[in-house]
Amino acid sequence: MIYRLRAILDATQDVFRDIEIEETASLEDLHNVIMQSFQLQGDEMASFYASDDEWNQGEEYCLFDMSDGLSPVKKMCDTPLSDAMSKSKTKMIYVYDFLNMWTFLIELADVAGAVDGTAYPQVIFAIGELPDSPPDKEFEADPRFHDDEDNDDEYGDDEEFYEDYDDNEFY
C-alpha cells in the first residue's frame, strides 16, 4: 500500500509537500524525502513524534540513539511507516534541527494501491518555499504556573518553609 502524506511547515505562510511513500518504508526514508523536498541541508538532528488530533507531541522516533542506554529508544531506521501511522493514527510531528526548530506537521491523507512502474517515494505536489530562517515559535505557559497573587505555589508563600533555611550548612 502507498501512503499519501502532506508535510506542512508550521508557519503562517503556506509551505507544504504532498508525498507518496510505501507503507513499508522506514521513518528514515520519510525523513530523507522531507529533507530533499524542502531542500534542508541534511546535517542536523531530527525526530518524528506521534501526535493526536490536537497536534500534541507524543512518543519520539529519533534519527540517532543519543541516550545513555538506560532507556529504550525508537529509531527512525528501525520503524516502518506503518508502525507509526495508520488510518487511526493519522498525524505526526517532524522536527529538524533542534536549535532552529524547523517543525513540520505530517498528516496521512489517503492509503492507496501502488501504481505499476512508479518509483516511490515521490513528491506529487509542492506549494511554497522554505523561508531563509525558521518561523518563530510562540510558547504559552500553562496558566496554572503563572506567578500572581491568586496562584500560590506549594512553597512560594510559605514563610515557615524558608524560616530555617539560613541555618542549613552547605559544604
C-alpha distance (Angstrom), angle and dihedral (degrees) to the residues before:
residue distance angle dihedral
M1 . . .
I2 3.78 . .
Y3 3.80 123.5 .
R4 3.79 116.2 -145.5
L5 3.78 106.8 -153.6
R6 3.77 134.8 -179.6
A7 3.82 116.2 -147.0
I8 3.82 109.2 -162.0
L9 3.80 124.4 -171.5
D10 3.80 107.1 -127.9
A11 3.81 95.1 -121.1
T12 3.79 140.6 108.8
Q13 3.82 94.1 -104.6
D14 3.81 122.0 68.9
V15 3.81 109.5 -99.4
F16 3.79 116.9 152.2
R17 3.79 145.5 134.9
D18 3.80 129.1 -147.9
I19 3.78 109.8 -143.8
E20 3.78 133.4 -171.1
I21 3.79 114.4 -155.2
E22 3.80 135.6 161.9
E23 3.79 115.6 -99.3
T24 3.81 88.5 -128.7
A25 3.82 92.6 57.7
S26 3.79 115.6 108.1
L27 3.77 125.1 -112.9
E28 3.80 85.2 -112.0
D29 3.82 88.3 61.2
L30 3.80 88.9 52.3
H31 3.82 90.0 47.0
N32 3.83 89.2 53.8
V33 3.81 94.9 49.9
I34 3.82 91.3 47.3
M35 3.82 90.9 50.5
Q36 3.80 92.2 48.7
S37 3.79 96.8 43.4
F38 3.81 93.4 49.6
Q39 3.83 91.8 39.0
L40 3.79 94.7 -122.2
Q41 3.82 114.8 169.1
G42 3.80 95.2 -117.3
D43 3.80 95.2 -139.1
E44 3.81 99.0 104.2
M45 3.78 136.1 81.0
A46 3.78 118.9 -97.1
S47 3.79 140.3 -178.3
F48 3.77 139.5 -170.5
Y49 3.79 119.5 -141.0
A50 3.77 128.2 -160.2
S51 3.79 110.4 -119.4
D52 3.77 140.5 -165.3
D53 3.81 127.4 -138.7
E54 3.82 91.5 -80.7
W55 3.84 92.1 53.6
N56 3.80 94.0 -110.2
Q57 3.78 111.4 163.7
G58 3.79 115.4 -112.2
E59 3.80 137.2 163.2
E60 3.82 116.1 2.8
Y61 3.80 127.6 -127.5
C62 3.81 106.1 -167.2
L63 3.78 131.0 -159.6
F64 3.81 93.4 -134.7
D65 3.78 132.9 15.1
M66 3.81 103.9 -110.1
S67 3.80 94.2 162.1
D68 3.75 125.8 115.6
G69 3.79 89.9 -114.7
L70 3.80 92.9 -105.1
S71 3.78 97.0 103.1
P72 3.79 128.2 43.4
V73 3.80 116.0 -104.3
K74 3.78 127.7 -159.7
K75 3.79 111.0 -141.4
M76 3.80 125.9 -156.1
C77 3.80 93.1 -129.0
D78 3.81 91.6 56.9
T79 3.80 96.7 45.7
P80 3.80 121.5 83.3
L81 3.78 113.5 -145.8
S82 3.81 89.4 -119.2
D83 3.84 90.2 61.6
A84 3.80 91.9 54.9
M85 3.83 101.0 37.2
S86 3.78 136.0 32.1
K87 3.79 140.7 146.4
S88 3.82 87.3 -75.7
K89 3.85 95.8 41.3
T90 3.79 102.2 46.9
K91 3.81 103.7 154.9
M92 3.79 137.1 68.4
I93 3.77 135.1 164.8
Y94 3.82 120.1 -134.3
V95 3.80 119.9 -161.1
Y96 3.80 120.3 -169.4
D97 3.82 121.7 -171.8
F98 3.79 107.5 10.2
L99 3.81 93.0 -146.5
N100 3.80 94.1 56.3
M101 3.81 96.5 26.8
W102 3.80 101.8 -142.8
T103 3.80 97.2 -169.4
F104 3.78 125.0 -165.0
L105 3.79 129.3 -174.5
I106 3.81 110.7 -140.7
E107 3.79 117.7 -159.7
L108 3.79 130.4 -178.2
A109 3.80 106.0 -130.5
D110 3.81 100.9 174.0
V111 3.78 145.7 -9.8
A112 3.80 113.2 -140.2
G113 3.76 141.4 162.4
A114 3.78 120.6 -88.6
V115 3.79 118.4 -100.1
D116 3.80 113.1 -127.9
G117 3.78 113.1 -110.1
T118 3.82 94.2 17.8
A119 3.80 118.2 127.5
Y120 3.78 114.1 -138.8
P121 2.98 140.0 -119.1
Q122 3.76 99.2 45.2
V123 3.78 137.4 159.6
I124 3.79 107.2 -126.4
F125 3.81 100.1 178.0
A126 3.80 135.7 15.5
I127 3.80 132.6 -172.7
G128 3.80 125.8 -177.3
E129 3.76 134.8 -4.9
L130 3.76 129.3 -95.7
P131 3.82 109.0 -98.8
D132 3.82 120.0 -119.6
S133 3.80 91.0 -105.9
P134 3.80 132.2 25.1
P135 3.80 118.4 -94.6
D136 3.79 115.1 -95.6
K137 3.76 113.5 -102.4
E138 3.77 119.4 -135.5
F139 3.76 112.0 -152.1
E140 3.76 117.9 -165.7
A141 3.75 118.3 -156.2
D142 3.75 119.1 -128.1
P143 3.84 105.7 -97.5
R144 3.80 89.4 -132.3
F145 3.81 89.0 69.9
H146 3.80 101.3 48.1
D147 3.79 115.9 119.6
D148 3.76 109.7 -123.1
E149 3.79 138.5 127.6
D150 3.78 94.6 -92.0
N151 3.80 95.4 49.9
D152 3.79 112.6 67.1
D153 3.77 112.5 -179.5
E154 3.77 121.9 -140.7
Y155 3.82 94.8 -89.6
G156 3.82 108.0 7.9
D157 3.80 99.5 93.9
D158 3.77 99.2 27.1
E159 3.82 104.4 110.4
E160 3.80 91.6 -176.5
F161 3.79 90.1 59.8
Y162 3.81 91.5 59.1
E163 3.81 97.1 35.0
D164 3.79 96.9 97.4
Y165 3.78 96.4 31.1
D166 3.81 95.1 107.9
D167 3.81 90.6 52.4
N168 3.82 91.2 65.1
E169 3.77 116.6 104.7
F170 3.77 114.8 -138.6
Y171 3.78 119.7 -169.7
